[in-house]
Amino acid sequence: MASTAYDFQDSSLANFDVIMWYNTTKRPLPWISSSLIDLGSLPSAMNMICRALIDVLTVSSSNFESGGLVPYMVSVKERRMWAAHVVGEGRMEGEGHFIWMVMRAAVWNAFLEYLLRRPVRMTLEFTGEMPSPQTLVRGSDDASKLGALCFPLVLLQLFPVILTSLVYEKQQKLTIMMKMHGLGDAPYWVISYLYFLIICSLYILCFVAFGLLAGLTFFTLNSVSIQLVFYFLHLNLLISSAFLLEKLFDNVKTVSVVGFILVLGSWIFSVALFTRLFEDASFPRSYLIAMELFPGLSLYRGLYDFHEYSKQALKLGTDGIRWRSLRDKNSGMKEVLMIMAAEWAVFLVISYCANKYTASEGCGRLFRRSQKTTSSFDKSHSQLKEPGVLVQLDKQDIDQEIEKVQQLLSGPTSGYPVISDKLQKTYPAQDGNPEKHAVKSLSLAIAHGECFGLLGPNGAGKTSSISMLTGLTKPSSGTAFIGGLDLRTQMKEIYASMGVCPQHDLLWDTLTGREHLNFYGRLKNLTGANLSQAVDDSLAKVNLLRGGDADKLSMQYSGGMKRRLSLAISLIGDPKVVYLDEPSTGLDPASRNLLWDAVSQAKQNRAIILTTHSMEEAEHLCDRIGIFVDGSLQCLGSPDELKHRYGGTYVFTMSTSPKNEKDVEELAKNLSKNAKRTYHISGTQKFEIPKADVKLSDVFQYVKVARKRFTVKAWEIADTTMEDVFIKVARESSMST
């Protein structure tokens, strides 16, 4: 038993020397002085360190040897009284064996002198264990003594693992990817929760089984059922806490550090301070309960009770903690179990509500890249505002598309998997800024077997349009029909017939290409032989079936292989509509050509919507192209149509030294008075020359003459490209606002 200090500084006892009583008599015994203590060879520093006030309980000459003695030592220097109970083998917890021998010698000398009525001096040579009733000897269990100290760390290590896993899937956008392939929020969280619960339960079962097999009294003397209930509640609280905290983090490295800091911090606080607080009877119990609301401290308190009950059972030969022990007023197990159960439920509810609140915003980040939230264009081109609808004017191709959409909506639409009807997205005013019209009355029909390219500068509305079509954000007005299904009310069914290839490869590093396709194939309701065949077909289409590439981990793939795997994922399950977001970004020419071949082959059986900043990619893959500026389609048509409509010019480019720039400008004017310089930097100039004003043979002749006058580093004359069309449309739309 531990020593307890009593401060007698203000007590009258502090003014007395050492006195002795026995039984209930008031007769004072002789004074105990230093002459009664044979210090023998004790160091001189021990002299007068301790004197004693001895209370002899029910001791008389007849029962003196079997009576109980409770010695109290008073430190003269510190004026504090220390109490300690006698333990086996002459030892005394809380004080040194040295001082205890001195005090026992003083007691025996005093009583012998009292009983014999003559001076007595006796030197204490040794001590023996006090006789006691026979008890069950269970031996010593040093490992269990470390239980309350080390076991919290063993159990809390699960928390950062769970938290890191959840944040990893969010950081890599894997949760959004799964949602867009048909996995709903509720199934995802239920499956994830059960997965972590099963893994952690196996961990705990191994933990308890090891303790039982090793014979640790921490496990063997306490009720196994209480232990399992305690660990089960702790695991669920741990998982629900991780589900709640993951909403606050987006980076795996950050959350790993924070998770381990929480674990180590709660452990250090528990060991250094919390134990002292609940061992202190004067500390308010309500404060302890409030502190136990922190999961790490509630775990420590429960483990502490297991340790204390097993230690008591080991010494007294009794049972450890049992269900009836929960009624013990000194036990904290009952309140710990109640706190864990309540917090488990509360954290789950809060996590569910937070997930519903942040789901749409989190999903919307999939297509967002490093782009500004506001466009450089603040007004639309020639708009007519009506209540809730923004209609474009003076664009014949756009008007024809609107009429086409209206005709399709009034009749059969089987040949058009995507029909957008006046789709609009308006973000509300925020931070003093006016409301933002991200998409303004988008009407568009995409036919079966068509690849439609959506081009536009950053902030033009492409991302918002794709987000609405994929169901990640709700439209402010209007609607769209994907495979004949209304995205406002039938989005769950649409997910099953939709494929998405995001700009960045959203893959699990520890899964193979085949395992990725098996997973996403199951989300598309493929099973058995149909699933195996679909996986092989998808791998073959993107050239990943040969050479064992399908069974390699995705972390071993090159950039081109990862892009082709992402494309295969978007095509698994034969979706009616596929969205490709900059599919060839960062690829070398060889990998890019392989990817383009796969896309060209895939579009034969479905509609594809492609967003890209590569004019070459758009011209190579797209049957039709729409250029988005300031939330509106500014033009619509095939690449050749757009070049013809916005072209009609040759693009003449020449590179010289900066000192000859005037000569090049004069050359262009000689070719055509209507030549217009569109590009100029460090001696390289680009001019637009109307085709009607010049013959190609004349251009070659003028350049031949110019070479004799000054050095020409490089030159070319080309027809209008899609890049020229894009720049021209964007510039004219900006100038018209």
Buried (B, 14 or more C-beta within 10 A) or exposed (E): EEEEEEEBEEEEEBEEEBBBBBEEEEEEBEEBEEEBBBBEEBEEEEEEBBBBBBEBEEBEEEEBEEBEBEBBBBEEEEEBBBBBBBBEEBBBEBBEEEBBBBBBBBBBBBBBBBEEEEEBEEEBEEBEEEEEEEEEEBEEBEBBBEBBBBBBEEBBEBBBBBBBBBBBBBBBBBBBBBBBBBBEBEEBBEEBBEEBBEBBBEBBEEBBEEBBEEEBBBBBBBBEEBBBBBBBBBBBBBBBBBBBBBBEBEEBEEBBEBBBEBBEEBBEBBBEEBBEBBEEEEEEEEEBBEBBEBBBBBBBBBBBBBBBBBBBBBEEEEBBBBEEBBEBEEBBBBBBBBBBBEBBEEBBEBBBEBBEEEBEEBBBBBBEEEBEEEBBBEEBBBBEEEEEEBBBEEBEBBBEBBEBBBEBBEEEBEEBBBBBBBBBBBBEEEEEEEEBBBBBBBBBBBEBBBBBBBBBBBBBBBBBBBBBBBBBBEBBBBBBBBBBBBBEEBBEBBBBBBBBBBBBBBBBEEBBBBBBBBBBBBBBEBEEEEBBEBBBBBBEBBBBBEEEBBEBBBEEBEEBBBBBBBBBBBBBBBBBBBBBBBBBBBBEEEBBBBBBEBBEEBBEEBBBBBBBBBBBBBBBBBBBBBBBBBBBBBBBBEBEBBBBBBBEBBBBBBBBEEEBBEBBBEBBBBBBEEBEBBEEEEBBBBBBBBBEBBEEEEBEEBBEEBEEEEEBEEBEBEEBBBBBBBBBBBEBBBEEB
